[in-house]
Amino acid sequence: MAIMLGVLFLVLGSVCAINPSALDGTAVDWSKVRSIDEFDHYWTRLPLELQQYRDAGVLPGSLTRVTNSFVATPGQFPYVAALLSEFLTGTGLCGATVLTNSFLLTAAHCVSQNAVLLANGGLAIMGAYDRTVVEPEQQRIRFESSGITVHPQYTATELRYDIATILLNSPITYTGRIQPIRLPAVGDTRTFADVQGTVSGYGRTSGSSTAPASQYLRYAFVPIMSNSDCQTYWSPLYVQNQNMCTSGANGQSPCVGDSGSPLTAASATGPLQVGVVSFGSAVGCTSGYPAVYARITFFLQWILNNTDY
C-alpha cells in the first residue's frame, strides 16, 4: 500500500510540475496561462467534424488577423472581466461579465471540465485595459470552486446549456472602470435578429493556434443573425432556441479566448447583454462561419435563481 501511495504521489507530483498554476494569490504568471482551446474539455464538447481541427495548427480561414476589431479605450466596456480558471492541467483564459458586485456570468466550459469536475477556483480581473500588468484601476478578486454554479443540464460532450455563474470571494467596488451589465427584462421575447451587436474580450486576434491572446481588451461590431439563417451553416442540433448567432462575414467574430465574453446590443439605457460566447471559433475565427452564443433571454430565470441580480 505504501508503495502504491508513493507511486500515486509521484504521478500527481509530475502532473503538477508539468502544468503548474499560473496564479499566486492575485499575481499572475502570464507565461503559464493557456487559451481555453488548449484544454481537452474545450474540444470534447464539440461535434466530431470540428474536433479534426484541433491539431491543424492554422485553422481554416484564419490566416489573417480578425478584421474590424479594435482596441478598447480604458473603461469603454466596464462590465468585461478577464477570467483565469485553475484546472488540474493548467490555468485557462476566458471572458466573463460583471452581473453584480458579487457575481460574474460566463460560459460553463470556462469553469468546468465536465458536469461534475469544476475548476479548482481562479481569479477574476475587472477594470483591465492591459490585463498583463497590474494597473491601479484594476480589481483582482479570487473565487473558489464552491462559488461556481454550472447549469445542471450542461455536459462536456455537447454544446447545450453552456452557461455558468461565479460568486467572488469578496465584493467588487464599482468605479468608472468597473460597472455591472444590464440584462433583458423577464418576459422579453425579442430575438435581436438583424440588430448590430458588440462582442468584447481578450481572445486571440487570429485563429492561428500559435497566436497569443490579446493583452488589451478588444471589441468588434457583429450583426446578429436569425437562428434560421444561422442554421444554414450550423445544424439545428447545434443551434437551438437557447442559442443565438452573429455573422462571421468579413472576419467579424469572437476568437479563441473570448469564450464566456459578452455579446451586447444597444438600448435606450445603455448596453444590454444578450449572449455569452459559446462556440464557433473552432472552424477558424475568420472562416466566415457564424459564432454561436448562449441566449440570455432563454437562461434569464436560471441566472436570476443563481445570482443576486
N, C-alpha and C positions, 0 to 999 in steps of 0.2 A: 504493500500500500504506500509506504514511504517513497519507494522508487517511482511509482505511478504519479504521486503528487509532485515529486521533483521534476519529472518529465513534463507534466502539465504546466508547472510554474515556468519552466524554461521555454515552452512553446508560447505561453501567453506573454512572457517577457520579450520574446523575439518579435511577436506581432506588435507590441507596444513600441519596441525600438525602431521597427521599420516604419510605423505610422504614428509618430508621436503627435499629441495635441499641439495645435498652433497657439493655444491660449495659456496664459499665465495670469490668472485673475482677469483684469481688463486689458492687459498688454497682449499684443498680437504679433506673432512672427509670421508675416505675410508670405514668406518663402515656403511655409508649410501648409498654407491654405490652398485647397484644390477646388476647382469648379465642380459643381454638383454632378456633371455628366461623367466625371472620372470615378464615380462610385457605382458598384454593380446594381444597386437598387434603383438607380435612375433608369437603367435600361430594361430591367426585368418587367417593369410595368408597361413597357411599350410593345406594340404588335411585332411579331417576328419579322415582318418585312422592313421594319425600321431598325431592329437590332443589328442587321447586317452592316449598318453604317458605323458601328462603334469603333472599329479598328481601321476605318478608311483613311484616317489622318487628316485629309481635307474633305469635308462633307460636300455632297453635290451642290453646285451652285453657290459655293461660299468662298470663292477665291478672292473676292474683293471686300473691302470694308462695307459695313452696313451703311446704306445711303440714307440721307435725310435724318440723321441722328445728330444731336447737338449736346455739347457740354452744358449742363445746367448752371445757372448762377447760384451763389450761396443763398439758401433759403427759398429758392424757387419752388421746390417740392418738399415742404416741411414735414410731410406725413410719411416720407420714404425712410426706411431703416435698412441698413446692411445687417444681414443675419448670418452668424457663424455658428454652425451646429457641430457638436463633437460626437462623431461616430467612433465605433471601435477601430475602424480602418482609417481614421483621419478627420480633419476639420473641413467642412464643406461650406461654400459661399452661396447664399441665396439673397433674395429681397424679401421685405415684409412691409406692412403698413401700420402706422400708429393709429389704433382704434380709440383708445382712451389712455389716460396716464398710467394704466396698469397692464393693458392688453395690446398685443400685436396680432395681425392677421397674416397668414402666409399659406403656402401650398403644403399639403400633407407630406409629399415626398421630400420636402426640405428638412423635415424634423423626424422622419420615421423611415426605418429601413424596411419595415413591413407592418402588418396590422398590430403586432404586439411588441416589436422591438423599436423603442423610441430612441432618439438621440440621448446621450448622457447629460445633456444640458448645452449651454453655449453662451454666446454673447451677442447682444443687440447694440448697434451703433446708430444713434439718432443724431440728426443735425450735421451729418458729414458732407463737406464739399469734396475733400480728398480723404478717402477712407483710410489711406495708408499712413497718415500722420495723425498725431493727437492734437486736434485743433481745440482751442479753448471753448468754442461753441458746441462741441460735441458732448453728448452724454452717452457713456458706455455702461450698460447695465446687464448683468448676467441673468440667466434663467436656468432652472433645474428641469430635469426630466419630468418631475411631478407637476410642473407648470404647463406641460404640453398636452393639449387636447386635440386628438385627431378624429375626424369624422368616423363614427363607428362602422360605417359601411366601406371605408377605404381598405383596399388590399394592395399588395405590392406587385400584383400580376396583371393589373388592368388600370385603366385611366380614370375610372369613376371616383367620385367623391374626394377629389384631390384638394382638400382644404383643412386647415388646422388653425387653432388659436394658441397663443403663448402668454402665460402670466409671468410678468417680470418679477425679479426678486425685490425690487424697490420701485417706487413711483417715478415717472418722468415728470420733470418740471417744464411746463410749456414756456417757450421763448419765441423770438422772431424767427428762429431757425427750426423750431420743433413745434408742430401743431397736429392735432388729430384730423383724420379724414372724415368726410360725411358719407353715409351710405344712403341708398334709396329708402323711401318710407315703406313700411309694411303695406302690402297691397298694391305696390307699384307694379304694373303689368307691362311696362314698356320693354321692348326688345333692344332698343337703341340701334337697330339696323339703320344703316346709311348716315349715322352720326359720326363725326370725326372724334376719335378717341386719342388719348395721350398715354403712352407707356413709358415708364421711367425705371431705371435700375443701374446696377453696377456690372452687368454682364459683359461678355466679350463683344468687341466691335467688329469681329469677323467670325465666321463659322469654322475657321481652321481649329483643329483640336489642339494646336500649339499656341494659339493666340491667347494672351493673358486677359483676365477680366479688367475692365476699365477701372483705373484708380479714382476717376471722377464720376460723379453721378451724371448719367446721360439720359436723354429723352428723345422720343420720336413721335410724330403725328401719324396715326394709323386709322384708316377707315374701318369702321365696324361693319361687318357683313351680316346678312341674314343667315340663319342656320341652313336654310335650303340651299343657298349659294355655296356655303362652306362645304356642304355635303357632296358637291361636285368634285371636291378634292379629297375629302376625308369621308370614310364610310360612316353611315348612320350609327354603326356600332361604337364609333369613337366620338362623334359629335351628337349629343342628345340635348334635351331641354335644359339640363344642368350646365351646359356649356355655352360659350359664345366665341366668336371668331373675329379676327381682324385680317384684312387683306395683306398679303405679302408682296403686292405689286411694287415695283421699283425698289425692292430690297428693304422696305419699311417693315421691321419686325423686331420683337424682342429676341435676344440671343441667349446662348447658354450662360448661366449665371444669373439671368433675370428671373428664373423660376421663383414664384412666390411674390413677385413685384406687382404693383397695382396697374390696372387699366382704368383710366378715369374718363369721364365725359363732363363737359361744361354744363353748369346750371346757373340759375339766377343768383344763387347764394354762394357760388364757388364750385371747385371740382367735386365730383361725385364719383366714388369708386364703384365701378360696375363689374369688374372682373379681377381675377387673380391668375397670373401667368401659370399655365399648367404644362403644355407641351406644344411642339411644332418645330423647334429648332433642330431636332434630331435629323431632319432631312436637309438641313442647311439653312442658315439664317437668311440668306439672300436667294434661296431657291425659288421664291415666288409662292410657296405654299403658305396658306393661312396659319397664323398662330392661334392656338386654342387656349381658352381660359375657363376657369370655374366661374359660373354666373352668380353674381352676388344675390340677385333677387330670388333665385332658386334656393339658396342656402341661408337667406336672411334670418329666418326664425331660429335655425340652428345656431347662427352666430350670436343672436340675442340671448339664447339659452346658455351659452358657454362663455360669455364675457359680461362686463358691466356697462356695455354700450347703451 
